[in-house]
Amino acid sequence: MIFLHPASRSLRFHPEKGDALAFSWHGFEQLGLWMKPGSDFLCIEPWQGYASPTGFDGPFEQKPGLLHLQPGESWQAGWSVALQPGS
């Protein structure tokens, strides 16, 4: 699942058994969540940029989702994860 503009900057993943993960991020505009069918893991990926939308045929610099920095500018982003004991 790809969230281009998630309403939140945090999530909590709690499987039926075991501990939970509390995950938060800042600076990233998108969020990708994916899981291989039948697997026992969840991939949580904050993103800044994503694949070109279907039908996009413009110049790279006009691709949606890009972050443009001018010379001398900087960008900061980060994420954190905490293990929360299961009940």
PDB file with SEQRES, HELIX, SHEET and CRYST1 records, atoms N, CA, C and O in Angstrom:
SEQRES   1 A   87  MET ILE PHE LEU HIS PRO ALA SER ARG SER LEU ARG PHE          
SEQRES   2 A   87  HIS PRO GLU LYS GLY ASP ALA LEU ALA PHE SER TRP HIS          
SEQRES   3 A   87  GLY PHE GLU GLN LEU GLY LEU TRP MET LYS PRO GLY SER          
SEQRES   4 A   87  ASP PHE LEU CYS ILE GLU PRO TRP GLN GLY TYR ALA SER          
SEQRES   5 A   87  PRO THR GLY PHE ASP GLY PRO PHE GLU GLN LYS PRO GLY          
SEQRES   6 A   87  LEU LEU HIS LEU GLN PRO GLY GLU SER TRP GLN ALA GLY          
SEQRES   7 A   87  TRP SER VAL ALA LEU GLN PRO GLY SER                          
HELIX    1 AA1 PHE A   60  GLN A   62  5                                   3    
SHEET    1 AA1 3 ILE A   2  PHE A   3  0                                        
SHEET    2 AA1 3 GLN A  30  TRP A  34 -1                                        
SHEET    3 AA1 3 CYS A  43  TRP A  47 -1                                        
SHEET    1 AA2 3 SER A  10  PHE A  13  0                                        
SHEET    2 AA2 3 ALA A  20  HIS A  26 -1                                        
SHEET    3 AA2 3 GLY A  78  GLN A  84 -1                                        
CRYST1    1.000    1.000    1.000  90.00  90.00  90.00 P 1           1          
ATOM      1  N   MET A   1       0.856  -1.162   0.000  1.00  0.00           N  
ATOM      2  CA  MET A   1       0.000   0.000   0.000  1.00  0.00           C  
ATOM      3  C   MET A   1       0.902   1.224   0.000  1.00  0.00           C  
ATOM      4  O   MET A   1       1.922   1.259   0.688  1.00  0.00           O  
ATOM      5  N   ILE A   2       0.525   2.201  -0.758  1.00  0.00           N  
ATOM      6  CA  ILE A   2       1.289   3.441  -0.830  1.00  0.00           C  
ATOM      7  C   ILE A   2       0.372   4.580  -0.387  1.00  0.00           C  
ATOM      8  O   ILE A   2      -0.711   4.774  -0.940  1.00  0.00           O  
ATOM      9  N   PHE A   3       0.820   5.320   0.607  1.00  0.00           N  
ATOM     10  CA  PHE A   3       0.094   6.484   1.089  1.00  0.00           C  
ATOM     11  C   PHE A   3       0.869   7.718   0.636  1.00  0.00           C  
ATOM     12  O   PHE A   3       1.950   7.999   1.152  1.00  0.00           O  
ATOM     13  N   LEU A   4       0.315   8.455  -0.330  1.00  0.00           N  
ATOM     14  CA  LEU A   4       1.009   9.626  -0.858  1.00  0.00           C  
ATOM     15  C   LEU A   4       1.004  10.786   0.123  1.00  0.00           C  
ATOM     16  O   LEU A   4       1.958  11.563   0.170  1.00  0.00           O  
ATOM     17  N   HIS A   5      -0.053  10.910   0.898  1.00  0.00           N  
ATOM     18  CA  HIS A   5      -0.168  11.985   1.886  1.00  0.00           C  
ATOM     19  C   HIS A   5      -0.808  11.408   3.158  1.00  0.00           C  
ATOM     20  O   HIS A   5      -1.975  11.684   3.438  1.00  0.00           O  
ATOM     21  N   PRO A   6      -0.061  10.614   3.924  1.00  0.00           N  
ATOM     22  CA  PRO A   6      -0.667  10.006   5.115  1.00  0.00           C  
ATOM     23  C   PRO A   6      -1.125  11.075   6.109  1.00  0.00           C  
ATOM     24  O   PRO A   6      -0.472  12.104   6.280  1.00  0.00           O  
ATOM     25  N   ALA A   7      -2.245  10.814   6.751  1.00  0.00           N  
ATOM     26  CA  ALA A   7      -2.813  11.755   7.715  1.00  0.00           C  
ATOM     27  C   ALA A   7      -2.023  11.783   9.016  1.00  0.00           C  
ATOM     28  O   ALA A   7      -2.137  12.729   9.795  1.00  0.00           O  
ATOM     29  N   SER A   8      -1.236  10.766   9.249  1.00  0.00           N  
ATOM     30  CA  SER A   8      -0.478  10.656  10.492  1.00  0.00           C  
ATOM     31  C   SER A   8       1.001  10.473  10.179  1.00  0.00           C  
ATOM     32  O   SER A   8       1.369  10.169   9.044  1.00  0.00           O  
ATOM     33  N   ARG A   9       1.823  10.655  11.161  1.00  0.00           N  
ATOM     34  CA  ARG A   9       3.257  10.420  11.032  1.00  0.00           C  
ATOM     35  C   ARG A   9       3.703   9.349  12.026  1.00  0.00           C  
ATOM     36  O   ARG A   9       4.862   9.305  12.437  1.00  0.00           O  
ATOM     37  N   SER A  10       2.757   8.486  12.403  1.00  0.00           N  
ATOM     38  CA  SER A  10       3.093   7.369  13.290  1.00  0.00           C  
ATOM     39  C   SER A  10       2.106   6.233  13.078  1.00  0.00           C  
ATOM     40  O   SER A  10       0.994   6.432  12.589  1.00  0.00           O  
ATOM     41  N   LEU A  11       2.539   5.040  13.457  1.00  0.00           N  
ATOM     42  CA  LEU A  11       1.654   3.873  13.409  1.00  0.00           C  
ATOM     43  C   LEU A  11       2.120   2.864  14.445  1.00  0.00           C  
ATOM     44  O   LEU A  11       3.249   2.913  14.934  1.00  0.00           O  
ATOM     45  N   ARG A  12       1.229   1.962  14.758  1.00  0.00           N  
ATOM     46  CA  ARG A  12       1.528   0.883  15.706  1.00  0.00           C  
ATOM     47  C   ARG A  12       1.116  -0.418  15.053  1.00  0.00           C  
ATOM     48  O   ARG A  12      -0.027  -0.571  14.621  1.00  0.00           O  
ATOM     49  N   PHE A  13       2.049  -1.357  14.980  1.00  0.00           N  
ATOM     50  CA  PHE A  13       1.779  -2.670  14.400  1.00  0.00           C  
ATOM     51  C   PHE A  13       1.803  -3.679  15.532  1.00  0.00           C  
ATOM     52  O   PHE A  13       2.807  -3.830  16.229  1.00  0.00           O  
ATOM     53  N   HIS A  14       0.669  -4.376  15.708  1.00  0.00           N  
ATOM     54  CA  HIS A  14       0.567  -5.349  16.792  1.00  0.00           C  
ATOM     55  C   HIS A  14       0.027  -6.664  16.232  1.00  0.00           C  
ATOM     56  O   HIS A  14      -1.161  -6.757  15.924  1.00  0.00           O  
ATOM     57  N   PRO A  15       0.877  -7.678  16.095  1.00  0.00           N  
ATOM     58  CA  PRO A  15       0.400  -8.973  15.618  1.00  0.00           C  
ATOM     59  C   PRO A  15      -0.466  -9.643  16.683  1.00  0.00           C  
ATOM     60  O   PRO A  15      -0.517  -9.190  17.827  1.00  0.00           O  
ATOM     61  N   GLU A  16      -1.138 -10.711  16.305  1.00  0.00           N  
ATOM     62  CA  GLU A  16      -1.990 -11.427  17.263  1.00  0.00           C  
ATOM     63  C   GLU A  16      -1.208 -11.880  18.482  1.00  0.00           C  
ATOM     64  O   GLU A  16      -1.698 -11.800  19.608  1.00  0.00           O  
ATOM     65  N   LYS A  17       0.000 -12.351  18.259  1.00  0.00           N  
ATOM     66  CA  LYS A  17       0.848 -12.811  19.356  1.00  0.00           C  
ATOM     67  C   LYS A  17       2.149 -12.030  19.321  1.00  0.00           C  
ATOM     68  O   LYS A  17       2.654 -11.696  18.249  1.00  0.00           O  
ATOM     69  N   GLY A  18       2.679 -11.746  20.472  1.00  0.00           N  
ATOM     70  CA  GLY A  18       3.981 -11.100  20.529  1.00  0.00           C  
ATOM     71  C   GLY A  18       3.911  -9.616  20.801  1.00  0.00           C  
ATOM     72  O   GLY A  18       2.860  -9.062  21.121  1.00  0.00           O  
ATOM     73  N   ASP A  19       5.063  -8.994  20.664  1.00  0.00           N  
ATOM     74  CA  ASP A  19       5.212  -7.578  20.958  1.00  0.00           C  
ATOM     75  C   ASP A  19       4.716  -6.705  19.813  1.00  0.00           C  
ATOM     76  O   ASP A  19       4.548  -7.169  18.685  1.00  0.00           O  
ATOM     77  N   ALA A  20       4.486  -5.443  20.121  1.00  0.00           N  
ATOM     78  CA  ALA A  20       4.045  -4.465  19.133  1.00  0.00           C  
ATOM     79  C   ALA A  20       5.223  -3.558  18.767  1.00  0.00           C  
ATOM     80  O   ALA A  20       6.183  -3.428  19.526  1.00  0.00           O  
ATOM     81  N   LEU A  21       5.130  -2.943  17.603  1.00  0.00           N  
ATOM     82  CA  LEU A  21       6.102  -1.944  17.170  1.00  0.00           C  
ATOM     83  C   LEU A  21       5.395  -0.601  17.064  1.00  0.00           C  
ATOM     84  O   LEU A  21       4.347  -0.488  16.427  1.00  0.00           O  
ATOM     85  N   ALA A  22       5.969   0.405  17.687  1.00  0.00           N  
ATOM     86  CA  ALA A  22       5.497   1.776  17.540  1.00  0.00           C  
ATOM     87  C   ALA A  22       6.501   2.469  16.628  1.00  0.00           C  
ATOM     88  O   ALA A  22       7.687   2.543  16.951  1.00  0.00           O  
ATOM     89  N   PHE A  23       6.043   2.967  15.514  1.00  0.00           N  
ATOM     90  CA  PHE A  23       6.907   3.526  14.477  1.00  0.00           C  
ATOM     91  C   PHE A  23       6.473   4.957  14.204  1.00  0.00           C  
ATOM     92  O   PHE A  23       5.282   5.223  14.049  1.00  0.00           O  
ATOM     93  N   SER A  24       7.425   5.879  14.145  1.00  0.00           N  
ATOM     94  CA  SER A  24       7.097   7.266  13.804  1.00  0.00           C  
ATOM     95  C   SER A  24       8.177   7.817  12.879  1.00  0.00           C  
ATOM     96  O   SER A  24       9.295   7.303  12.841  1.00  0.00           O  
ATOM     97  N   TRP A  25       7.836   8.867  12.133  1.00  0.00           N  
ATOM     98  CA  TRP A  25       8.769   9.440  11.178  1.00  0.00           C  
ATOM     99  C   TRP A  25       8.482  10.923  11.012  1.00  0.00           C  
ATOM    100  O   TRP A  25       7.395  11.398  11.341  1.00  0.00           O  
ATOM    101  N   HIS A  26       9.469  11.648  10.499  1.00  0.00           N  
ATOM    102  CA  HIS A  26       9.294  13.067  10.170  1.00  0.00           C  
ATOM    103  C   HIS A  26      10.122  13.370   8.924  1.00  0.00           C  
ATOM    104  O   HIS A  26      11.158  12.751   8.679  1.00  0.00           O  
ATOM    105  N   GLY A  27       9.645  14.330   8.152  1.00  0.00           N  
ATOM    106  CA  GLY A  27      10.367  14.770   6.971  1.00  0.00           C  
ATOM    107  C   GLY A  27      10.044  14.015   5.696  1.00  0.00           C  
ATOM    108  O   GLY A  27      10.306  14.522   4.605  1.00  0.00           O  
ATOM    109  N   PHE A  28       9.494  12.847   5.798  1.00  0.00           N  
ATOM    110  CA  PHE A  28       9.120  12.062   4.618  1.00  0.00           C  
ATOM    111  C   PHE A  28       7.672  12.377   4.252  1.00  0.00           C  
ATOM    112  O   PHE A  28       6.827  12.528   5.135  1.00  0.00           O  
ATOM    113  N   GLU A  29       7.386  12.474   2.971  1.00  0.00           N  
ATOM    114  CA  GLU A  29       6.037  12.821   2.524  1.00  0.00           C  
ATOM    115  C   GLU A  29       5.141  11.608   2.284  1.00  0.00           C  
ATOM    116  O   GLU A  29       3.920  11.712   2.406  1.00  0.00           O  
ATOM    117  N   GLN A  30       5.728  10.460   1.945  1.00  0.00           N  
ATOM    118  CA  GLN A  30       4.932   9.290   1.615  1.00  0.00           C  
ATOM    119  C   GLN A  30       5.282   8.133   2.562  1.00  0.00           C  
ATOM    120  O   GLN A  30       6.283   8.160   3.277  1.00  0.00           O  
ATOM    121  N   LEU A  31       4.413   7.124   2.532  1.00  0.00           N  
ATOM    122  CA  LEU A  31       4.642   5.929   3.336  1.00  0.00           C  
ATOM    123  C   LEU A  31       4.273   4.704   2.507  1.00  0.00           C  
ATOM    124  O   LEU A  31       3.199   4.655   1.907  1.00  0.00           O  
ATOM    125  N   GLY A  32       5.149   3.734   2.474  1.00  0.00           N  
ATOM    126  CA  GLY A  32       4.873   2.457   1.828  1.00  0.00           C  
ATOM    127  C   GLY A  32       4.789   1.358   2.884  1.00  0.00           C  
ATOM    128  O   GLY A  32       5.643   1.273   3.766  1.00  0.00           O  
ATOM    129  N   LEU A  33       3.769   0.527   2.792  1.00  0.00           N  
ATOM    130  CA  LEU A  33       3.606  -0.647   3.659  1.00  0.00           C  
ATOM    131  C   LEU A  33       3.455  -1.854   2.760  1.00  0.00           C  
ATOM    132  O   LEU A  33       2.633  -1.847   1.844  1.00  0.00           O  
ATOM    133  N   TRP A  34       4.236  -2.887   3.007  1.00  0.00           N  
ATOM    134  CA  TRP A  34       4.091  -4.081   2.197  1.00  0.00           C  
ATOM    135  C   TRP A  34       4.498  -5.310   2.991  1.00  0.00           C  
ATOM    136  O   TRP A  34       5.260  -5.245   3.955  1.00  0.00           O  
ATOM    137  N   MET A  35       3.959  -6.426   2.543  1.00  0.00           N  
ATOM    138  CA  MET A  35       4.207  -7.709   3.185  1.00  0.00           C  
ATOM    139  C   MET A  35       4.146  -8.784   2.115  1.00  0.00           C  
ATOM    140  O   MET A  35       3.193  -8.834   1.338  1.00  0.00           O  
ATOM    141  N   LYS A  36       5.130  -9.625   2.067  1.00  0.00           N  
ATOM    142  CA  LYS A  36       5.105 -10.746   1.136  1.00  0.00           C  
ATOM    143  C   LYS A  36       4.000 -11.700   1.578  1.00  0.00           C  
ATOM    144  O   LYS A  36       3.950 -12.063   2.753  1.00  0.00           O  
ATOM    145  N   PRO A  37       3.113 -12.117   0.677  1.00  0.00           N  
ATOM    146  CA  PRO A  37       2.024 -13.016   1.067  1.00  0.00           C  
ATOM    147  C   PRO A  37       2.553 -14.247   1.812  1.00  0.00           C  
ATOM    148  O   PRO A  37       3.499 -14.902   1.375  1.00  0.00           O  
ATOM    149  N   GLY A  38       1.919 -14.538   2.940  1.00  0.00           N  
ATOM    150  CA  GLY A  38       2.284 -15.692   3.749  1.00  0.00           C  
ATOM    151  C   GLY A  38       3.495 -15.480   4.641  1.00  0.00           C  
ATOM    152  O   GLY A  38       3.906 -16.397   5.352  1.00  0.00           O  
ATOM    153  N   SER A  39       4.065 -14.297   4.615  1.00  0.00           N  
ATOM    154  CA  SER A  39       5.271 -14.052   5.414  1.00  0.00           C  
ATOM    155  C   SER A  39       4.914 -13.649   6.842  1.00  0.00           C  
ATOM    156  O   SER A  39       3.751 -13.427   7.181  1.00  0.00           O  
ATOM    157  N   ASP A  40       5.948 -13.564   7.657  1.00  0.00           N  
ATOM    158  CA  ASP A  40       5.740 -13.169   9.049  1.00  0.00           C  
ATOM    159  C   ASP A  40       6.392 -11.816   9.340  1.00  0.00           C  
ATOM    160  O   ASP A  40       6.844 -11.574  10.460  1.00  0.00           O  
ATOM    161  N   PHE A  41       6.443 -10.937   8.340  1.00  0.00           N  
ATOM    162  CA  PHE A  41       7.013  -9.615   8.545  1.00  0.00           C  
ATOM    163  C   PHE A  41       6.184  -8.556   7.825  1.00  0.00           C  
ATOM    164  O   PHE A  41       5.446  -8.849   6.884  1.00  0.00           O  
ATOM    165  N   LEU A  42       6.324  -7.334   8.290  1.00  0.00           N  
ATOM    166  CA  LEU A  42       5.708  -6.175   7.657  1.00  0.00           C  
ATOM    167  C   LEU A  42       6.817  -5.177   7.383  1.00  0.00           C  
ATOM    168  O   LEU A  42       7.606  -4.872   8.277  1.00  0.00           O  
ATOM    169  N   CYS A  43       6.890  -4.669   6.173  1.00  0.00           N  
ATOM    170  CA  CYS A  43       7.889  -3.678   5.808  1.00  0.00           C  
ATOM    171  C   CYS A  43       7.226  -2.297   5.880  1.00  0.00           C  
ATOM    172  O   CYS A  43       6.233  -2.036   5.201  1.00  0.00           O  
ATOM    173  N   ILE A  44       7.793  -1.420   6.714  1.00  0.00           N  
ATOM    174  CA  ILE A  44       7.291  -0.069   6.916  1.00  0.00           C  
ATOM    175  C   ILE A  44       8.350   0.872   6.349  1.00  0.00           C  
ATOM    176  O   ILE A  44       9.466   0.925   6.866  1.00  0.00           O  
ATOM    177  N   GLU A  45       8.017   1.617   5.293  1.00  0.00           N  
ATOM    178  CA  GLU A  45       9.011   2.427   4.585  1.00  0.00           C  
ATOM    179  C   GLU A  45       8.537   3.870   4.399  1.00  0.00           C  
ATOM    180  O   GLU A  45       7.716   4.137   3.521  1.00  0.00           O  
ATOM    181  N   PRO A  46       9.038   4.798   5.205  1.00  0.00           N  
ATOM    182  CA  PRO A  46       8.784   6.206   4.895  1.00  0.00           C  
ATOM    183  C   PRO A  46       9.535   6.554   3.608  1.00  0.00           C  
ATOM    184  O   PRO A  46      10.680   6.142   3.423  1.00  0.00           O  
ATOM    185  N   TRP A  47       8.898   7.300   2.736  1.00  0.00           N  
ATOM    186  CA  TRP A  47       9.486   7.628   1.434  1.00  0.00           C  
ATOM    187  C   TRP A  47       9.490   9.128   1.211  1.00  0.00           C  
ATOM    188  O   TRP A  47       8.654   9.857   1.743  1.00  0.00           O  
ATOM    189  N   GLN A  48      10.438   9.566   0.424  1.00  0.00           N  
ATOM    190  CA  GLN A  48      10.423  10.902  -0.164  1.00  0.00           C  
ATOM    191  C   GLN A  48      10.608  10.681  -1.656  1.00  0.00           C  
ATOM    192  O   GLN A  48      11.736  10.612  -2.144  1.00  0.00           O  
ATOM    193  N   GLY A  49       9.510  10.572  -2.370  1.00  0.00           N  
ATOM    194  CA  GLY A  49       9.526  10.252  -3.791  1.00  0.00           C  
ATOM    195  C   GLY A  49       9.003   8.842  -4.016  1.00  0.00           C  
ATOM    196  O   GLY A  49       9.060   7.992  -3.127  1.00  0.00           O  
ATOM    197  N   TYR A  50       8.503   8.614  -5.200  1.00  0.00           N  
ATOM    198  CA  TYR A  50       7.895   7.326  -5.530  1.00  0.00           C  
ATOM    199  C   TYR A  50       7.973   7.113  -7.039  1.00  0.00           C  
ATOM    200  O   TYR A  50       8.370   8.011  -7.782  1.00  0.00           O  
ATOM    201  N   ALA A  51       7.596   5.936  -7.478  1.00  0.00           N  
ATOM    202  CA  ALA A  51       7.641   5.606  -8.911  1.00  0.00           C  
ATOM    203  C   ALA A  51       6.742   6.556  -9.707  1.00  0.00           C  
ATOM    204  O   ALA A  51       5.752   7.072  -9.189  1.00  0.00           O  
ATOM    205  N   SER A  52       7.097   6.771 -10.950  1.00  0.00           N  
ATOM    206  CA  SER A  52       6.294   7.643 -11.818  1.00  0.00           C  
ATOM    207  C   SER A  52       4.875   7.111 -11.945  1.00  0.00           C  
ATOM    208  O   SER A  52       4.675   5.907 -12.111  1.00  0.00           O  
ATOM    209  N   PRO A  53       3.886   8.000 -11.868  1.00  0.00           N  
ATOM    210  CA  PRO A  53       2.505   7.565 -12.059  1.00  0.00           C  
ATOM    211  C   PRO A  53       2.304   7.001 -13.469  1.00  0.00           C  
ATOM    212  O   PRO A  53       3.017   7.373 -14.401  1.00  0.00           O  
ATOM    213  N   THR A  54       1.351   6.123 -13.611  1.00  0.00           N  
ATOM    214  CA  THR A  54       1.012   5.571 -14.916  1.00  0.00           C  
ATOM    215  C   THR A  54       0.711   6.704 -15.885  1.00  0.00           C  
ATOM    216  O   THR A  54      -0.086   7.596 -15.593  1.00  0.00           O  
ATOM    217  N   GLY A  55       1.350   6.655 -17.023  1.00  0.00           N  
ATOM    218  CA  GLY A  55       1.110   7.658 -18.045  1.00  0.00           C  
ATOM    219  C   GLY A  55       1.992   8.895 -17.958  1.00  0.00           C  
ATOM    220  O   GLY A  55       1.962   9.730 -18.862  1.00  0.00           O  
ATOM    221  N   PHE A  56       2.781   9.034 -16.889  1.00  0.00           N  
ATOM    222  CA  PHE A  56       3.656  10.207 -16.794  1.00  0.00           C  
ATOM    223  C   PHE A  56       4.752  10.094 -17.840  1.00  0.00           C  
ATOM    224  O   PHE A  56       5.458   9.088 -17.915  1.00  0.00           O  
ATOM    225  N   ASP A  57       4.884  11.138 -18.644  1.00  0.00           N  
ATOM    226  CA  ASP A  57       5.870  11.116 -19.726  1.00  0.00           C  
ATOM    227  C   ASP A  57       6.634  12.442 -19.796  1.00  0.00           C  
ATOM    228  O   ASP A  57       7.201  12.788 -20.832  1.00  0.00           O  
ATOM    229  N   GLY A  58       6.642  13.172 -18.687  1.00  0.00           N  
ATOM    230  CA  GLY A  58       7.301  14.465 -18.678  1.00  0.00           C  
ATOM    231  C   GLY A  58       8.770  14.359 -18.312  1.00  0.00           C  
ATOM    232  O   GLY A  58       9.281  13.261 -18.092  1.00  0.00           O  
ATOM    233  N   PRO A  59       9.445  15.488 -18.247  1.00  0.00           N  
ATOM    234  CA  PRO A  59      10.844  15.495 -17.839  1.00  0.00           C  
ATOM    235  C   PRO A  59      10.982  15.042 -16.386  1.00  0.00           C  
ATOM    236  O   PRO A  59      10.083  15.244 -15.570  1.00  0.00           O  
ATOM    237  N   PHE A  60      12.114  14.432 -16.083  1.00  0.00           N  
ATOM    238  CA  PHE A  60      12.335  13.904 -14.740  1.00  0.00           C  
ATOM    239  C   PHE A  60      12.104  14.964 -13.666  1.00  0.00           C  
ATOM    240  O   PHE A  60      11.487  14.674 -12.641  1.00  0.00           O  
ATOM    241  N   GLU A  61      12.582  16.172 -13.882  1.00  0.00           N  
ATOM    242  CA  GLU A  61      12.471  17.211 -12.850  1.00  0.00           C  
ATOM    243  C   GLU A  61      11.024  17.628 -12.586  1.00  0.00           C  
ATOM    244  O   GLU A  61      10.762  18.334 -11.612  1.00  0.00           O  
ATOM    245  N   GLN A  62      10.083  17.207 -13.428  1.00  0.00           N  
ATOM    246  CA  GLN A  62       8.664  17.505 -13.202  1.00  0.00           C  
ATOM    247  C   GLN A  62       7.899  16.298 -12.651  1.00  0.00           C  
ATOM    248  O   GLN A  62       6.682  16.355 -12.469  1.00  0.00           O  
ATOM    249  N   LYS A  63       8.609  15.228 -12.392  1.00  0.00           N  
ATOM    250  CA  LYS A  63       7.980  14.010 -11.863  1.00  0.00           C  
ATOM    251  C   LYS A  63       7.345  14.296 -10.498  1.00  0.00           C  
ATOM    252  O   LYS A  63       8.001  14.886  -9.640  1.00  0.00           O  
ATOM    253  N   PRO A  64       6.104  13.900 -10.276  1.00  0.00           N  
ATOM    254  CA  PRO A  64       5.459  14.114  -8.978  1.00  0.00           C  
ATOM    255  C   PRO A  64       6.229  13.408  -7.857  1.00  0.00           C  
ATOM    256  O   PRO A  64       6.800  12.335  -8.049  1.00  0.00           O  
ATOM    257  N   GLY A  65       6.225  14.041  -6.692  1.00  0.00           N  
ATOM    258  CA  GLY A  65       6.829  13.440  -5.515  1.00  0.00           C  
ATOM    259  C   GLY A  65       8.287  13.770  -5.281  1.00  0.00           C  
ATOM    260  O   GLY A  65       8.843  13.406  -4.245  1.00  0.00           O  
ATOM    261  N   LEU A  66       8.919  14.456  -6.224  1.00  0.00           N  
ATOM    262  CA  LEU A  66      10.329  14.788  -6.038  1.00  0.00           C  
ATOM    263  C   LEU A  66      10.509  15.913  -5.026  1.00  0.00           C  
ATOM    264  O   LEU A  66       9.628  16.752  -4.838  1.00  0.00           O  
ATOM    265  N   LEU A  67      11.652  15.907  -4.392  1.00  0.00           N  
ATOM    266  CA  LEU A  67      12.049  16.981  -3.493  1.00  0.00           C  
ATOM    267  C   LEU A  67      13.140  17.773  -4.204  1.00  0.00           C  
ATOM    268  O   LEU A  67      14.172  17.213  -4.574  1.00  0.00           O  
ATOM    269  N   HIS A  68      12.922  19.051  -4.394  1.00  0.00           N  
ATOM    270  CA  HIS A  68      13.889  19.899  -5.091  1.00  0.00           C  
ATOM    271  C   HIS A  68      14.633  20.760  -4.076  1.00  0.00           C  
ATOM    272  O   HIS A  68      14.013  21.514  -3.326  1.00  0.00           O  
ATOM    273  N   LEU A  69      15.955  20.648  -4.052  1.00  0.00           N  
ATOM    274  CA  LEU A  69      16.795  21.473  -3.191  1.00  0.00           C  
ATOM    275  C   LEU A  69      17.677  22.370  -4.052  1.00  0.00           C  
ATOM    276  O   LEU A  69      18.241  21.937  -5.057  1.00  0.00           O  
ATOM    277  N   GLN A  70      17.780  23.592  -3.644  1.00  0.00           N  
ATOM    278  CA  GLN A  70      18.664  24.531  -4.317  1.00  0.00           C  
ATOM    279  C   GLN A  70      20.072  24.364  -3.749  1.00  0.00           C  
ATOM    280  O   GLN A  70      20.236  23.847  -2.644  1.00  0.00           O  
ATOM    281  N   PRO A  71      21.082  24.796  -4.494  1.00  0.00           N  
ATOM    282  CA  PRO A  71      22.453  24.710  -3.975  1.00  0.00           C  
ATOM    283  C   PRO A  71      22.547  25.344  -2.587  1.00  0.00           C  
ATOM    284  O   PRO A  71      22.069  26.458  -2.369  1.00  0.00           O  
ATOM    285  N   GLY A  72      23.163  24.630  -1.661  1.00  0.00           N  
ATOM    286  CA  GLY A  72      23.325  25.115  -0.295  1.00  0.00           C  
ATOM    287  C   GLY A  72      22.178  24.766   0.632  1.00  0.00           C  
ATOM    288  O   GLY A  72      22.320  24.881   1.849  1.00  0.00           O  
ATOM    289  N   GLU A  73      21.043  24.344   0.091  1.00  0.00           N  
ATOM    290  CA  GLU A  73      19.922  23.933   0.940  1.00  0.00           C  
ATOM    291  C   GLU A  73      20.157  22.520   1.467  1.00  0.00           C  
ATOM    292  O   GLU A  73      20.955  21.763   0.914  1.00  0.00           O  
ATOM    293  N   SER A  74      19.457  22.182   2.532  1.00  0.00           N  
ATOM    294  CA  SER A  74      19.559  20.831   3.080  1.00  0.00           C  
ATOM    295  C   SER A  74      18.163  20.313   3.422  1.00  0.00           C  
ATOM    296  O   SER A  74      17.189  21.066   3.453  1.00  0.00           O  
ATOM    297  N   TRP A  75      18.098  19.046   3.670  1.00  0.00           N  
ATOM    298  CA  TRP A  75      16.842  18.372   4.003  1.00  0.00           C  
ATOM    299  C   TRP A  75      17.141  17.369   5.094  1.00  0.00           C  
ATOM    300  O   TRP A  75      18.148  16.663   5.037  1.00  0.00           O  
ATOM    301  N   GLN A  76      16.281  17.303   6.076  1.00  0.00           N  
ATOM    302  CA  GLN A  76      16.457  16.338   7.149  1.00  0.00           C  
ATOM    303  C   GLN A  76      15.181  15.543   7.317  1.00  0.00           C  
ATOM    304  O   GLN A  76      14.076  16.075   7.216  1.00  0.00           O  
ATOM    305  N   ALA A  77      15.352  14.274   7.572  1.00  0.00           N  
ATOM    306  CA  ALA A  77      14.235  13.375   7.835  1.00  0.00           C  
ATOM    307  C   ALA A  77      14.738  12.287   8.766  1.00  0.00           C  
ATOM    308  O   ALA A  77      15.944  12.073   8.889  1.00  0.00           O  
ATOM    309  N   GLY A  78      13.829  11.612   9.408  1.00  0.00           N  
ATOM    310  CA  GLY A  78      14.234  10.525  10.287  1.00  0.00           C  
ATOM    311  C   GLY A  78      13.048   9.680  10.685  1.00  0.00           C  
ATOM    312  O   GLY A  78      11.896  10.008  10.397  1.00  0.00           O  
ATOM    313  N   TRP A  79      13.350   8.600  11.343  1.00  0.00           N  
ATOM    314  CA  TRP A  79      12.310   7.714  11.830  1.00  0.00           C  
ATOM    315  C   TRP A  79      12.789   7.061  13.120  1.00  0.00           C  
ATOM    316  O   TRP A  79      13.986   7.025  13.405  1.00  0.00           O  
ATOM    317  N   SER A  80      11.846   6.548  13.890  1.00  0.00           N  
ATOM    318  CA  SER A  80      12.180   5.827  15.113  1.00  0.00           C  
ATOM    319  C   SER A  80      11.211   4.668  15.269  1.00  0.00           C  
ATOM    320  O   SER A  80      10.083   4.692  14.775  1.00  0.00           O  
ATOM    321  N   VAL A  81      11.682   3.671  15.963  1.00  0.00           N  
ATOM    322  CA  VAL A  81      10.846   2.499  16.226  1.00  0.00           C  
ATOM    323  C   VAL A  81      11.095   2.059  17.671  1.00  0.00           C  
ATOM    324  O   VAL A  81      12.224   2.081  18.160  1.00  0.00           O  
ATOM    325  N   ALA A  82      10.021   1.664  18.332  1.00  0.00           N  
ATOM    326  CA  ALA A  82      10.114   1.189  19.718  1.00  0.00           C  
ATOM    327  C   ALA A  82       9.351  -0.115  19.851  1.00  0.00           C  
ATOM    328  O   ALA A  82       8.266  -0.266  19.290  1.00  0.00           O  
ATOM    329  N   LEU A  83       9.903  -1.036  20.574  1.00  0.00           N  
ATOM    330  CA  LEU A  83       9.258  -2.321  20.856  1.00  0.00           C  
ATOM    331  C   LEU A  83       8.396  -2.156  22.108  1.00  0.00           C  
ATOM    332  O   LEU A  83       8.875  -1.693  23.143  1.00  0.00           O  
ATOM    333  N   GLN A  84       7.137  -2.535  22.005  1.00  0.00           N  
ATOM    334  CA  GLN A  84       6.220  -2.450  23.135  1.00  0.00           C  
ATOM    335  C   GLN A  84       5.792  -3.863  23.509  1.00  0.00           C  
ATOM    336  O   GLN A  84       5.259  -4.593  22.673  1.00  0.00           O  
ATOM    337  N   PRO A  85       6.024  -4.256  24.769  1.00  0.00           N  
ATOM    338  CA  PRO A  85       5.693  -5.623  25.199  1.00  0.00           C  
ATOM    339  C   PRO A  85       4.234  -5.967  24.938  1.00  0.00           C  
ATOM    340  O   PRO A  85       3.342  -5.153  25.176  1.00  0.00           O  
ATOM    341  N   GLY A  86       4.000  -7.176  24.449  1.00  0.00           N  
ATOM    342  CA  GLY A  86       2.644  -7.646  24.204  1.00  0.00           C  
ATOM    343  C   GLY A  86       1.912  -7.944  25.496  1.00  0.00           C  
ATOM    344  O   GLY A  86       2.511  -8.041  26.567  1.00  0.00           O  
ATOM    345  N   SER A  87       0.618  -8.086  25.372  1.00  0.00           N  
ATOM    346  CA  SER A  87      -0.179  -8.357  26.588  1.00  0.00           C  
ATOM    347  C   SER A  87      -0.515  -9.813  26.709  1.00  0.00           C  
ATOM    348  O   SER A  87      -1.176 -10.217  27.666  1.00  0.00           O  
TER     349      SER A  87                                                      
END                                                                             
